[in-house]
Amino acid sequence: MPSVNTPRGQGPGEDGFTLTELAVVLVIVALVVGSLLIPLSAQIDIRKTSDTRTAMAEIREALLGFVAVNGRLPCPAAATLATAAAGAGRELNLSAGGNCLDLNGLPTEVGVLPWATLGVNETDGWGRRYTYRVTQQFATRVPPTVPGAGWPAPCNAGPNPVNAAFVLCSIGTLNVRSAAAPAGNVIGVQVPAVVISHGRNGNGGFTPQGTQLPIGADADEQDNQLTNGGLAMANTDFVSKTPTGTFDDELIWMSRVVLFNRLITVGKLP
């Protein structure tokens, strides 16, 4: 007698999947789902890193535009002001002598990027503000007349009206290294300004609420973080290197040559 094909579960001895078979299927499904979740998380981080790098390239151009118009780099913004507070994101005040002042009226070179002054995004891809440090000489207010008593002219500015805060022999006070000093090689020497994203872990970064995230244990990251409640930094060395398990900061810095070239181009130097 010809055999008859019977659907699974409807013939003798075939009562459906066994518990063992179901368990195997569930394990396979869990493995597949787990393998999908890991790449998705990685993809999100890759996108945020890419967005941050794009934003930092725009920040660089905004800083160069500010220099071209004002003949100087901007002062930092206060790290501790919440986004909605008066003055948040704007460069700090300048003293009568033209130097940047913190919220206590003391000279400063540190804070967060003055995003409102520059017209750029307040935060990086992870929602933290960019740390910003500038050499005072490159941020000093440009006077409308020739240098006079008390005006810091680092070199012989000559008898002509001053169009820039610095001249061709000016140097920055900041260095960028491949690791914390003294081990790291210097990859950016005597630079005028540095901008830092504190990356995925956010260690030491400031939030839009004006609060600082916990300081990390990585010594290289600590070189890039604000101290004393956002009013100081550990030193004048910064670290830029390939990310590791504990280091994921992103940095850009302004070189003297680039600043000089921009001011020569717009006629504010020689």
C-alpha positions as CSV (number, residue, x, y, z in Angstrom):
1,M,0.0,0.0,0.0
2,P,1.5,3.4,-0.9
3,S,2.7,5.5,2.0
4,V,0.9,8.7,2.8
5,N,3.0,11.9,3.7
6,T,1.5,13.1,7.0
7,P,2.3,16.7,8.3
8,R,4.6,16.7,11.4
9,G,2.6,16.4,14.6
10,Q,-0.3,14.7,12.9
11,G,1.0,11.2,12.4
12,P,1.7,8.3,14.7
13,G,4.7,8.9,17.0
14,E,5.0,12.6,15.9
15,D,3.5,14.8,18.6
16,G,5.4,18.0,17.8
17,F,8.7,19.5,19.0
18,T,10.2,18.0,22.1
19,L,11.3,20.1,25.0
20,T,14.9,19.5,24.0
21,E,14.3,20.8,20.5
22,L,12.5,23.9,21.8
23,A,15.4,24.6,24.2
24,V,17.8,24.3,21.4
25,V,15.7,26.8,19.3
26,L,15.5,29.2,22.2
27,V,19.3,29.1,22.7
28,I,19.9,29.8,19.0
29,V,17.4,32.7,19.0
30,A,19.1,34.2,22.1
31,L,22.5,33.9,20.5
32,V,21.2,35.6,17.3
33,V,19.6,38.4,19.2
34,G,22.7,38.9,21.4
35,S,24.9,39.0,18.3
36,L,22.6,41.7,16.8
37,L,22.6,43.9,20.0
38,I,26.4,44.2,20.3
39,P,26.9,45.5,16.7
40,L,23.9,47.9,17.3
41,S,25.6,49.4,20.4
42,A,28.9,49.6,18.5
43,Q,27.2,51.3,15.6
44,I,25.6,53.9,17.9
45,D,29.0,54.7,19.4
46,I,30.6,54.9,15.9
47,R,27.9,57.4,14.8
48,K,28.3,59.5,17.9
49,T,32.1,59.6,17.4
50,S,31.6,60.6,13.8
51,D,29.1,63.3,14.7
52,T,31.5,64.6,17.3
53,R,34.4,64.7,14.9
54,T,32.3,66.5,12.4
55,A,31.2,69.0,15.0
56,M,34.8,69.6,16.1
57,A,35.8,70.3,12.5
58,E,33.0,73.0,12.5
59,I,34.3,74.3,15.8
60,R,37.7,74.7,14.3
61,E,36.3,76.8,11.4
62,A,34.2,78.8,13.8
63,L,37.3,79.7,15.9
64,L,39.2,80.7,12.8
65,G,36.3,82.9,11.7
66,F,36.2,84.5,15.1
67,V,40.0,85.2,14.8
68,A,39.5,86.7,11.4
69,V,36.8,89.1,12.6
70,N,38.2,89.9,16.1
71,G,42.0,89.5,15.8
72,R,42.0,87.1,18.8
73,L,40.6,83.8,20.0
74,P,37.5,83.9,22.3
75,C,37.7,83.6,26.1
76,P,36.3,80.4,27.6
77,A,32.6,80.2,28.7
78,A,31.8,79.4,32.4
79,A,31.6,75.6,32.8
80,T,29.2,75.8,35.8
81,L,26.3,77.8,34.3
82,A,23.3,75.8,33.3
83,T,22.2,76.2,29.7
84,A,19.2,78.4,30.6
85,A,21.2,80.7,32.8
86,A,22.2,84.3,31.8
87,G,25.6,84.3,30.1
88,A,25.7,80.5,29.5
89,G,27.8,79.7,26.4
90,R,29.1,83.2,26.0
91,E,32.8,84.0,26.4
92,L,33.7,85.3,29.8
93,N,34.2,89.0,30.5
94,L,37.4,90.8,29.7
95,S,39.3,93.0,32.2
96,A,40.2,96.6,31.6
97,G,43.6,95.3,30.4
98,G,41.9,93.0,28.0
99,N,42.4,89.7,29.8
100,C,39.7,86.9,30.2
101,L,38.1,86.8,33.7
102,D,36.3,84.0,35.4
103,L,33.0,84.4,37.3
104,N,34.9,85.5,40.4
105,G,36.7,88.3,38.4
106,L,40.0,86.5,38.4
107,P,42.2,86.0,35.3
108,T,41.4,82.7,33.6
109,E,42.3,80.6,30.5
110,V,40.0,77.6,31.1
111,G,36.4,76.7,30.9
112,V,34.1,75.2,28.3
113,L,33.8,76.2,24.6
114,P,31.8,79.4,24.2
115,W,29.2,77.8,22.0
116,A,26.8,80.7,21.9
117,T,29.5,83.2,21.0
118,L,30.7,81.0,18.2
119,G,27.3,79.8,17.0
120,V,28.1,76.0,17.3
121,N,26.6,73.1,19.1
122,E,26.8,73.2,22.9
123,T,27.5,69.5,23.4
124,D,29.3,66.5,21.7
125,G,27.6,63.3,20.5
126,W,27.2,62.1,24.1
127,G,25.6,65.3,25.4
128,R,28.6,66.8,27.2
129,R,30.1,70.2,26.8
130,Y,33.5,70.7,25.1
131,T,36.3,71.7,27.4
132,Y,38.3,74.7,26.1
133,R,41.6,76.2,27.1
134,V,43.3,79.2,25.5
135,T,46.6,80.9,25.9
136,Q,45.8,84.3,27.3
137,Q,48.0,86.2,24.9
138,F,46.0,84.9,22.0
139,A,42.6,85.9,23.6
140,T,43.5,89.4,24.8
141,R,41.2,92.1,23.6
142,V,42.5,94.1,20.7
143,P,42.7,97.8,21.5
144,P,41.4,100.3,18.9
145,T,44.7,102.3,19.1
146,V,48.4,101.8,19.2
147,P,49.8,100.0,22.2
148,G,50.1,102.2,25.3
149,A,50.9,101.9,28.9
150,G,49.8,98.6,30.4
151,W,48.9,97.1,27.0
152,P,50.6,93.7,26.6
153,A,52.5,93.9,23.4
154,P,54.6,90.7,23.4
155,C,56.9,91.8,20.5
156,N,57.6,95.1,18.7
157,A,54.1,95.9,17.4
158,G,55.3,99.1,15.8
159,P,53.6,102.5,15.5
160,N,50.6,101.2,13.5
161,P,47.2,100.5,15.0
162,V,47.0,97.0,16.5
163,N,44.7,94.7,14.6
164,A,45.5,91.5,16.4
165,A,46.1,90.3,20.0
166,F,49.3,88.6,18.9
167,V,52.1,88.9,16.4
168,L,54.3,86.6,14.4
169,C,56.7,85.9,17.3
170,S,53.9,85.1,19.7
171,I,53.9,81.5,21.1
172,G,51.2,79.4,22.9
173,T,51.7,77.9,26.3
174,L,50.0,74.5,25.6
175,N,51.4,71.2,24.5
176,V,49.6,68.2,23.1
177,R,51.3,64.8,23.8
178,S,50.8,61.2,22.8
179,A,50.6,60.3,26.6
180,A,50.9,62.1,29.9
181,A,54.3,63.7,30.6
182,P,57.0,62.8,30.7
183,A,56.4,59.6,28.8
184,G,54.4,61.0,25.8
185,N,55.9,62.5,22.7
186,V,55.0,66.1,21.9
187,I,52.8,66.1,18.8
188,G,51.6,69.7,19.2
189,V,54.0,72.3,20.6
190,Q,53.2,75.7,22.1
191,V,49.7,75.7,20.7
192,P,47.4,78.7,21.4
193,A,44.2,76.7,22.2
194,V,42.8,73.2,22.7
195,V,39.2,71.9,22.5
196,I,38.3,68.5,24.1
197,S,35.4,66.1,23.9
198,H,35.4,63.7,26.8
199,G,34.1,60.9,24.7
200,R,31.7,58.0,25.5
201,N,32.8,57.7,29.1
202,G,32.5,61.4,29.7
203,N,35.0,61.4,32.5
204,G,35.5,64.9,33.9
205,G,33.2,66.5,31.3
206,F,30.5,69.1,32.1
207,T,26.8,68.6,31.4
208,P,24.4,71.2,30.1
209,Q,23.2,71.5,33.8
210,G,26.7,72.9,34.7
211,T,27.7,69.9,36.7
212,Q,30.9,67.9,36.3
213,L,30.9,64.1,35.8
214,P,33.2,62.1,38.0
215,I,36.9,62.2,37.2
216,G,38.2,59.0,35.7
217,A,41.3,57.0,36.8
218,D,43.1,57.2,33.5
219,A,46.1,59.6,33.9
220,D,46.0,60.6,30.2
221,E,42.3,61.6,30.5
222,Q,43.0,63.5,33.7
223,D,45.4,65.8,31.8
224,N,42.4,66.9,29.6
225,Q,39.9,67.6,32.5
226,L,39.0,70.8,34.3
227,T,39.8,70.9,38.0
228,N,38.7,73.1,41.0
229,G,35.1,73.1,40.0
230,G,35.8,74.1,36.4
231,L,38.2,77.0,37.3
232,A,41.5,75.4,36.6
233,M,43.4,72.5,34.9
234,A,46.1,70.2,36.2
235,N,48.8,71.5,33.8
236,T,49.4,72.8,30.3
237,D,49.8,69.4,28.8
238,F,47.0,67.6,26.9
239,V,46.8,64.1,25.5
240,S,45.6,62.9,22.1
241,K,46.0,59.3,21.2
242,T,44.2,56.2,19.8
243,P,41.3,55.2,22.1
244,T,41.9,52.5,24.7
245,G,39.7,50.7,27.2
246,T,40.0,53.7,29.6
247,F,40.8,56.6,27.2
248,D,38.3,57.9,24.6
249,D,38.8,61.7,24.5
250,E,38.7,63.6,21.1
251,L,40.9,66.7,20.7
252,I,41.5,69.5,18.2
253,W,44.0,72.2,18.7
254,M,44.8,75.5,17.0
255,S,48.3,75.9,15.7
256,R,50.1,79.3,15.6
257,V,50.9,78.9,11.9
258,V,47.2,78.4,11.1
259,L,46.2,81.5,13.1
260,F,49.0,83.6,11.6
261,N,48.0,82.6,8.1
262,R,44.4,83.5,8.7
263,L,45.2,86.9,10.0
264,I,47.7,87.6,7.2
265,T,45.0,86.5,4.7
266,V,42.5,89.1,6.1
267,G,45.1,91.8,6.5
268,K,45.3,91.9,10.3
269,L,49.0,90.8,10.3
270,P,52.0,91.0,9.2
